[in-house]
Amino acid sequence: MMANHGAEVSADSVGSEVATSSEATVLVKFAHLLLIVLVLAALAWAADLYRAVGMLFMNEQYYAGILALGLPALFLLVPANGHQASARRSPPWYDVVIAVVMALTSIFIMVRYEAIIYNFQGAEVSTIAAALLLLLGILEGLRRTAGTFLFALLLVFVLYAFFGYLLPGSLQGQRVTFERLVPYLTLDANGIFGVPMQVATTVIVAFMFFGFVLEPAGGGKFFTDLAMSMMGRYRGGSSKIAVLASSLFGSISGSAVSNVVATGSVTIPLMRRGGYSASSAAAIEAVASTGGQLMPPLMGVAAFLMAEFIQVDYTSIVYAAIIPSVLYFAALFCVVDQQAARDKISGIDKALIPSGSKTLRRGFLNFIPFLFIIVGLFHFNLKPETAALYAALTVIPIGYFFGYGGARLSLKALYTATLSTGRASLEMLMIGGAAGIIMGVLNITGLGFGLTLELVRIAGGMLFPLLLLSALLCIILGMGMPTTGVYILLATLVAPSIVQLGVSPMAAHMFVLYYGMMSMITPPVAIAAFAAATLAKAPLMETAFKAVQFGWSAFLIPFLFVFSPGLIMEGDWVDIAFTFVTALVGVWCVSGAITGYLTRPVTRFMRPIYLLVGLALLLPVDIFSGAHIVNAVAAVGLVALLAAARFAGPAVAVEQAK
């Protein structure tokens, strides 16, 4: 969602702005109206209402129309310093002027787009001027919403487009005239109006609306209560509640930070009361919330973006993501369970655990919207945005008439959810436009090919060094960015070089998605970990480093499925099953080595041994001939170690195992 330097604004903050809108100026209220119309226009597109009433126009005209609503609202609501717009009451005159110019520019492009395309090679002065104004508007809008890092990165690419031909070597770009370059970056389907803008104005808006409507209807509380009823009674129950609730809610939230705020406000206090330190509680919540973005079937809408980028069916993305996400949450679950056993952290107070049967009886209707999405996508082959719209439309009557836990979706809450969707969509529109510009620069200058060659050259033409370099780039480029922006940027800049060395597009894009998500918990700019630390009142960097420890598997899993395609459902079922089982046992073993507890406390001497055995079990079967034999030997060795430990008895105390 939206704030400077990648920080995100929750629905509550937007709701507080709506609550005080009586103090707002007429212009701010008008900006709110623009956002409401923007969301309704996007939902009408998802429902195909325009075609139904005989309004036929090009996709690019629709994108320009959305920008005609979004850009003026952005400049009226978000000050030049990028502070939260809730603090603003009256926009300065220059922002009003910019808003008017952006509206007129976007409307001009929308109305004249067909004529512009037909005369694209010899663009008129008015077309070039409109293209330049829109380019500048996207640049400034990006700076105000997504922060200076992404703005600076985009500015570098724009400057490269103009002056890259002056560079030496493989990064030298093709010289392009100003008259050709500006319209191409701005108006062409390979520029601002490309795939990222398409997804931002359709899929992302629809799913954000679904998430914002679900929360005030009691959906978030239902899933938290369900997780509490399932996990609360077991050792470390509070941390397991966080893992389960965040995985469920995070798949639809589209934002790791929003997920932290939504579920962490409940789970972090529970973990603190259960005996976890503030930093551990915050780290667990951050890792679980980040993992929600990797959880099928929705994956925080990343799955739909990936399907568009690599041109495969959406279901293929979901199948490929199943085993990696299971390994991710299995590793986190093992770590919190083993830590709870080691530190003797029991379940939560029984008085706080809701009845599972009562929870389901009162809230089972909350499953219906998700069934609409799954059935719509997999059975009826609906477009993602259409399935999300239908799901949201089922939430509205369910939330209004029934709700859950005392929460009801009132008309005011529905208005707030719609406005929240509009506000959150502004940053996505700017990131989508920025990604389109970057893709345009890569295409028209040849930089995409040159960048791929340069990365491969630095890695010496070898896959493993290239993966290490790519992982580092993913974490750096993803710092402080929202989920969808991270993936769009990395899919454009990093994934092609991995594909160049023979990795399947599916594995390459899953690789960059995972490492992009890890920027959310990796110091120094671990925005999900910092958000959780703020809730827990824990030290920021201590929380971030603990999050890396709890989320260790996510740094290893991408390498596994690159070298073991069976983990992303590529290959025969025997290989897939063998790879999955050995990896699952390996995850359990490595987690035990990290925490110092498996079936019983593990001594300092034995922990490196268990670590080596676990890594041997995780060894990709395709990395060299005979790797499966190493897996089998490691499995036998693990059984022998566990048997020896069992017969030897608890030789050391828990304190010695730490």
Steps between C-alpha positions, in 0.01 A plus 500: 500500500609854505753704689845633445804272483288191462320533830137400476175648616246267650127512444467639851712802417296568192185447701615760751546742213147433383373554852651849503412585142260769622813705570639439153488756225274472199802394292586213734138385496510521122815283502313246713222500241755437225631198693151359547431540127838340421414188699149478354643541149749218560229273643276580202788395273534175696127435453526587128221755542642733236460239229154410629375856448668536162802709605787359297849646531861388511665371815745789492211746502374334818846531661514868404155551650611343828804730503269796434336415832803381696764761417291806598394326823862419577622857460208638701548253786873426524727799573832547329682387816318165479353514850175317562213680333284478814701792637407720205198728497561734205732424206728786391429680174779327307360155581159615380659616174683167460177309571313695232782452248513125570125466462495689169803309370353159583162594353669625183684168464185300573285686248759517221676167557387336175620797296825507697571134425422535129752787475751359747804510270451868424361619831352847513637764735188474717551125535866540599407772750227284656737203517770710669255641755372152586857373535584783741175441690580132552851589617376750758208283606739211555727717713210608719352155551775237472790708630832626374670164434264381229474855364880519472511159332239604245680830440821309425318293236340807344838677483650184352235503229617849396875466553574126515652506150795690652597208726774256396485121488206263523284755684510745210145573391350566162460868420133602479367842404301701752194505269494121486611421854251699707182372329637144506569503875170666580233398250614169353382162631866428578519805727273648766195330347662155516440186706579656843243777447250246373534294819505809724176640356311170497618211715661697781211744547246216508692293753577800719129582506428141602753519785383840624135387501578169672674656801213718637262210434690299762696281259837570659369427849338178379826363362686603815240329720515193278877486537468543878250217529725270295841583650447675833511193722833367374848596622599836361137542403517876472778487240323228304188715495709778345638264235160361403303826515762694304527233232122507449454877509827583326407315184228757426638814663749579223736659751732356762480816712120512486496136604728576796273782612177301453601175671795616711283728711343179637777241475795703630337575840402131520860392441628750755263361763602149399865558589661619177728801507379813321752459218422129453126563490545779246739292289264202486211722392714673235618172348150351502345812347764516228443133421133571445599670175642167382197291601272363225244545366516882501861574604415865559418530125862418408376185328296703253793729426725201441248337268496818289879530490582143400180445301379184672170400648431626853447145626857413399630771734286369786619141454862612481469699823345224713811308611726806555232664716448178696875481566508868602225467758614154609843646582347789692261267680788268593710787635223639721397153619855395581572829673183459706606149600850616586382797707194320643252748354154354544177571315294810568249527782202275426267785589636693200451215253173531308300186436579361158143384438354835609753687287405299193129521575512878534746571224475224239348748256846661475612202293247576227692792341815287477301220340377752244860592418628142480202362306491805276869476415541124471159380379346790308833648383393849600745786476668559839346844541152364423537220754618751762205728423249217543668403827478858626134518400431192713681656797272805496167326582672249731675778689193725507247243622719260700857623558718327754609570856281806532635655178250601232565652160305824528451737209755732658750213525434413135569862402819497705610171341440642153695816581778292656521299180531817297769639727697176496470473122684830444839357586427190291414719201827690536702180539321346202579807292862501617543132419357563155749782441788276610380222269475753218857620559626140503326430169567813296865545602599133507599535865303189592727284286810687615406474868439127467838451332674711764353304791592172332851633432550607863389152609752344263224328306433269796153455645577483872699829514228663288235384748702642789538832317131502408397426858706795624352729232147386587545585867659838422247603235209379712589703808213717616272410209151346515448140390370556149759766424780270611395222266433724198843661528688173551312317226608775264863542603627176656297200383608515130866443588410185696294371208797571272699224674236236435276529806130466425306830505281362780798424725672830415195711582426304818864555599479879468160506671635315805810713534303816437272404789802435720588868475198549730684332789866556409699784660562784456157589352277218624164677481287203615734427791509868596120524491474197729771638729305824533191307608703295748708798621811299417842615369477532123829342391484222760156410367625503140792268574272262690261507205784384276563215745134396514463535122821318412325261261392776262865580426566137404177382336545704177834331433336164560226536241740640241713187525210265591213585265291235675442752779302715256311202359724451196585135428340164574310436822761261642770768482262763635400281796860400581624859479216631715535238775878535530471879500230492768710280728803715425310814601405338832861392562655840419240676714593272788867582454418872511281480811691226680200269532363212293323224691704610801772760573799489264849564633729766354722222368214326316340810351755536213457130425122531477548811287719310252254210489212739440684680220586164343130413502426834334765444231325537161482166323589651162803699614734212412479132417450293812359782714203280583742252657624778729135564595447132581820472705406814692156355573655182638746706702219709648310190607817366663564830681144520632508138611832550678368811673186317608686206651759727662228695681496872581868542570496875527268764633324744276732777608800304371334451166444870439 
